[in-house]
Amino acid sequence: MTTNMVRESAKILEFPVRNIQKLREMREREGRARPVIVECGNWYHQEAIREMEEAPKQ
């Protein structure tokens, strides 16, 4: 049985350098593609609280 196994350490890979122009274009595309979020209130939450308060206590 072998007890002195040699283990290789992890290799560190370098990420490629990004092109600044491509990075700017990507950020610009992401900025335009964001969805519009419309808040319509929280009526369902208010209704649940009202029902809980009106429920008979045990």
SEZA-575157 format. One record per atom (N, C-alpha, C, O, CB): atom name; x, y, z; residue number from 1. Coordinates in pm, 1 decimal. Each point is the difference from the previous one (the first is absolute). Glycine has a CB too. Layout:
N
 at       px       py       pz   i
 CA        X        Y        Z NUM
...
% end
This chain:
58
 at       px       py       pz   i
  N     84.9   -117.4      0.0   1
 CA    -84.9    117.4      0.0   1
  C     89.6    123.9      0.0   1
  O     92.8     10.3     80.2   1
 CB   -279.0   -134.5     42.3   1
  N    158.0    216.6   -211.7   2
 CA     80.5    122.1    -10.9   2
  C    -55.5    105.5     94.5   2
  O   -120.2     26.6      0.4   2
 CB    177.4    -78.9   -241.2   2
  N     29.0    111.3    319.8   3
 CA    -45.4    100.4     95.9   3
  C     50.3    139.9    -31.7   3
  O    -49.6     96.9     57.5   3
 CB     43.0   -275.1    112.3   3
  N    102.2    191.4   -258.3   4
 CA     52.9    133.4    -29.8   4
  C    -37.9     41.1   -142.2   4
  O     83.7      1.8    -90.2   4
 CB    108.1    -39.9    250.1   4
  N   -318.7     70.8   -177.7   5
 CA    -48.7     42.7   -130.4   5
  C     31.7    148.0    -20.0   5
  O    -16.0     80.4     91.8   5
 CB   -167.9   -254.5    -85.2   5
  N    227.5    208.6   -123.6   6
 CA     29.6    140.4    -32.8   6
  C   -125.2     59.8    -63.1   6
  O    -51.7    -51.2    -99.3   6
 CB    301.6      4.1     65.1   6
  N   -297.5    155.6     93.1   7
 CA   -118.1     67.3    -53.0   7
  C     42.7    131.4    -64.1   7
  O     78.2     76.4     56.8   7
 CB   -226.5   -183.3    119.1   7
  N     95.7    131.1   -294.2   8
 CA     27.4    127.0    -65.6   8
  C    -92.3    105.9     59.2   8
  O   -115.4    -27.8     32.7   8
 CB    188.9    -89.1   -246.4   8
  N    -22.1    236.5    226.8   9
 CA    -84.0    107.7     50.1   9
  C    -86.3     53.0   -114.3   9
  O     24.0    -29.6   -117.0   9
 CB    148.5     90.2    293.4   9
  N   -270.9     16.6   -140.8  10
 CA    -89.4     55.5   -101.2  10
  C     74.9     98.9    -87.4  10
  O     90.9     69.4     45.5  10
 CB   -287.2   -100.5    107.4  10
  N    156.9     36.2   -277.7  11
 CA     60.7     94.1    -92.4  11
  C    -84.7    125.4     -4.4  11
  O   -122.6     -8.1     -7.9  11
 CB    222.6   -178.9   -128.6  11
  N    -37.0    301.4    141.4  12
 CA    -71.2    127.2     -6.8  12
  C      0.9     45.8   -145.0  12
  O    105.8     20.4    -59.5  12
 CB    -41.9     41.5    298.7  12
  N   -181.8    -46.4   -294.2  13
 CA    -13.3     44.5   -138.1  13
  C    -29.2    148.8     -2.3  13
  O    -78.4     49.8     80.8  13
 CB     -3.4   -277.2   -151.5  13
  N    143.6    297.1    -20.2  14
 CA    -19.1    144.7     -9.9  14
  C   -116.0     27.3    -95.6  14
  O     -5.6    -56.3   -109.3  14
 CB    252.5    100.5    156.3  14
  N   -339.1     42.4     -5.3  15
 CA   -110.1     37.3    -86.6  15
  C     52.5     88.0   -112.5  15
  O     95.1     75.7     19.6  15
 CB   -258.5    -91.3    172.4  15
  N    102.9      6.3   -308.6  16
 CA     44.5     85.9   -109.5  16
  C    -36.1    145.8     27.1  16
  O   -100.4     29.1     64.9  16
 CB     74.6   -221.0   -224.6  16
  N    107.1    281.2    110.4  17
 CA    -25.8    142.4     17.7  17
  C   -112.8     39.4    -93.8  17
  O      2.4    -33.6   -118.5  17
 CB    238.7     79.4    185.3  17
  N   -339.7     25.3    -14.0  18
 CA   -114.0     40.1    -82.4  18
  C     33.1    126.1    -78.8  18
  O     79.4     84.6     41.3  18
 CB   -237.2   -187.8    124.7  18
  N     94.7    110.9   -278.1  19
 CA      9.0    119.4    -82.1  19
  C    -90.9    105.5     63.4  19
  O   -118.5    -25.7     20.9  19
 CB    169.1   -109.1   -234.1  19
  N      2.7    251.7    243.6  20
 CA    -76.1    105.0     68.9  20
  C   -120.7     41.9    -83.3  20
  O   -107.9     21.9     55.0  20
 CB    318.3     58.6     57.1  20
  N   -194.1    -69.1   -242.4  21
 CA   -111.0     40.0    -86.1  21
  C   -112.6   -102.5      5.3  21
  O   -117.0     37.8      6.9  21
 CB    277.7     82.9   -156.4  21
  N   -127.7   -249.5    146.3  22
 CA   -103.0   -104.1      7.8  22
  C    -69.4      2.1    135.2  22
  O   -120.5    -23.7      8.5  22
 CB    250.9   -116.6   -169.0  22
  N    -54.9    168.5    266.3  23
 CA    -58.6      9.0    133.3  23
  C   -100.3    114.4      6.5  23
  O   -108.3    -15.7     56.5  23
 CB    318.0    -79.6     42.9  23
  N   -174.7    209.8   -156.7  24
 CA    -92.3    114.4     -3.0  24
  C   -125.7    -32.7    -79.3  24
  O   -110.6     34.2     41.7  24
 CB    305.3    121.5    -22.7  24
  N   -178.1   -222.4   -134.2  25
 CA   -115.6    -37.0    -81.9  25
  C    -90.4    -96.5     74.4  25
  O   -122.4     12.0     -6.9  25
 CB    258.1     22.4   -199.8  25
  N    -77.4   -129.7    277.6  26
 CA    -78.9    -96.8     74.7  26
  C    -78.8     69.4    111.0  26
  O   -117.5    -30.6     20.5  26
 CB    286.9   -147.9    -72.8  26
  N   -106.7    270.8    123.6  27
 CA    -70.5     72.5    106.3  27
  C   -111.8     85.1    -57.2  27
  O   -106.4     12.0     60.8  27
 CB    315.5     -9.1     75.5  27
  N   -186.1     56.1   -252.4  28
 CA   -102.8     82.1    -63.2  28
  C   -119.7    -85.5    -40.5  28
  O   -114.6     40.7     19.4  28
 CB    291.4    117.8   -101.4  28
  N   -151.1   -277.0     25.7  29
 CA   -109.1    -91.1    -37.0  29
  C    -78.1    -43.7    122.3  29
  O   -122.9     -6.5     -3.8  29
 CB    255.7    -72.6   -191.9  29
  N    -61.9     48.7    305.6  30
 CA    -68.3    -42.5    122.9  30
  C    -87.0    111.4     55.1  30
  O   -108.3    -26.0     52.4  30
 CB    297.1   -129.5     -1.5  30
  N   -142.8    279.2    -62.2  31
 CA    -76.2    114.0     49.3  31
  C   -128.7     20.7    -77.4  31
  O   -101.2     40.1     57.5  31
 CB    313.5     64.1     13.4  31
  N   -209.7   -131.0   -200.9  32
 CA   -119.4     17.5    -82.3  32
  C    -97.1   -115.0     15.2  32
  O   -119.9     18.4    -20.7  32
 CB    255.2    111.7   -139.4  32
  N    -87.8   -247.5    195.3  33
 CA    -84.4   -119.6      1.9  33
  C    -69.5    -23.4    133.8  33
  O    -65.7   -102.6     17.3  33
 CB    217.8      5.7   -185.6  33
  N   -139.4    187.6    261.4  34
 CA    -60.7    -21.9    131.2  34
  C   -151.7     15.2     -6.5  34
  O    -50.2     91.4    -65.2  34
 CB    260.2     -9.0    174.5  34
  N   -282.1   -169.9    -43.2  35
 CA   -146.1      8.6     -3.4  35
  C    -50.3    116.6     85.5  35
  O     65.5     43.8     94.6  35
 CB    -77.5   -292.3   -131.4  35
  N   -103.9    295.6      0.4  36
 CA    -64.1    106.7     76.8  36
  C    -81.5    -66.1    110.0  36
  O    -83.4    -86.3    -27.4  36
 CB     74.5    244.1   -173.8  36
  N     32.6   -118.0    324.8  37
 CA    -71.7    -58.2    113.5  37
  C   -101.8    101.8     50.0  37
  O     34.6    112.9     34.6  37
 CB    165.8   -256.3     29.8  37
  N   -326.2    101.2    -61.2  38
 CA   -106.7     86.5     45.8  38
  C    -51.9    -56.6    131.2  38
  O    -40.6   -116.0      6.8  38
 CB    -21.5    184.6   -244.3  38
  N     63.7     13.0    340.7  39
 CA    -48.4    -45.3    129.9  39
  C   -148.4     32.4     11.0  39
  O    -40.9    115.0    -15.4  39
 CB    269.4    -81.5    120.5  39
  N   -307.5   -135.3    -78.6  40
 CA   -144.8     16.4      4.5  40
  C    -54.9     -4.8    141.9  40
  O   -120.9    -12.7     19.1  40
 CB    109.5    -89.0   -244.5  40
  N     95.7    111.4    321.7  41
 CA    -46.7     -4.7    137.1  41
  C      6.4   -140.3     56.5  41
  O     43.6    -93.6    -67.0  41
 CB   -190.6    286.5     19.5  41
  N    103.1   -206.4    171.7  42
 CA      6.0   -129.7     67.4  42
  C   -135.0    -31.7     61.5  42
  O     -9.9    -31.0    118.8  42
 CB    255.3     61.3    -72.0  42
  N   -349.5    -22.3   -128.9  43
 CA   -135.4    -21.7     49.6  43
  C    -18.0   -138.0     60.5  43
  O    -72.6    -15.5     98.1  43
 CB     -8.8    173.3   -269.7  43
  N    146.7   -258.5    114.3  44
 CA    -15.9   -136.9     49.9  44
  C     58.6    -13.3    140.4  44
  O    -53.0    -73.9     82.9  44
 CB     61.9    -13.5   -318.9  44
  N     99.9    158.8    262.3  45
 CA     61.2     -3.0    132.5  45
  C    -91.6     69.3    101.0  45
  O    -21.8    -50.1    110.3  45
 CB    252.9     48.3   -213.8  45
  N   -283.9    116.9     64.4  46
 CA    -91.5     73.3     88.4  46
  C   -125.7    -82.3     28.2  46
  O    -51.7      1.3    111.7  46
 CB    139.1    216.8   -202.4  46
  N   -136.1   -289.1    -10.0  47
 CA   -119.2    -83.4     17.8  47
  C     27.6   -115.5     96.0  47
  O    -84.9    -33.7     82.5  47
 CB      9.4     94.7   -314.0  47
  N    193.0   -121.3    221.1  48
 CA     36.3   -110.4     90.1  48
  C      9.6     49.7    144.6  48
  O    -42.5    -69.2     92.6  48
 CB    167.4    -44.5   -280.8  48
  N    -70.3    231.0    206.9  49
 CA      8.5     57.1    135.8  49
  C   -140.3     27.6     53.9  49
  O    -28.4    -28.5    116.3  49
 CB    253.3    132.1   -170.3  49
  N   -312.1    -48.6    -29.6  50
 CA   -136.6     29.4     42.9  50
  C    -73.2   -128.0     38.3  50
  O    -68.7     -4.1    102.1  50
 CB     65.2    205.9   -251.2  50
  N     17.8   -307.2     67.3  51
 CA    -65.6   -126.4     31.2  51
  C     52.8    -59.0    130.0  51
  O    -76.6    -56.1     78.4  51
 CB     43.1     15.9   -322.5  51
  N    162.0     52.2    267.2  52
 CA     59.4    -53.0    123.1  52
  C    -51.5     74.2    121.3  52
  O    -24.9    -60.5    104.2  52
 CB    228.7     -5.1   -231.0  52
  N   -220.1    197.6    114.1  53
 CA    -48.6     78.9    113.2  53
  C   -147.6    -24.7     27.1  53
  O    -43.9      8.1    114.7  53
 CB    215.0    164.6   -167.0  53
  N   -247.7   -202.5    -51.1  54
 CA   -142.4    -22.5     16.5  54
  C    -32.1   -143.7     41.4  54
  O   -110.4    -26.3     47.7  54
 CB     70.5    203.6   -217.3  54
  N    130.6   -267.6    153.2  55
 CA    -24.8   -140.8     34.4  55
  C    -22.3    -12.5    151.2  55
  O     65.4     68.1     78.9  55
 CB     76.3   -146.3   -275.8  55
  N   -234.9     -9.9    236.2  56
 CA    -21.9    -18.5    144.3  56
  C    124.4    -60.4     66.6  56
  O     61.4    -93.2    -51.9  56
 CB   -309.2     62.6     10.2  56
  N    281.8     84.8    154.5  57
 CA    117.1    -48.2     72.6  57
  C    -37.3   -122.2     81.2  57
  O   -107.8     -6.5     59.2  57
 CB    202.9    238.7    -49.1  57
  N     -5.6   -328.3     -7.8  58
 CA    -26.6   -123.9     71.7  58
  C     63.8      0.6    135.6  58
  O    -12.3    -97.3     74.5  58
 CB     -2.9    -21.8   -288.6  58
% end
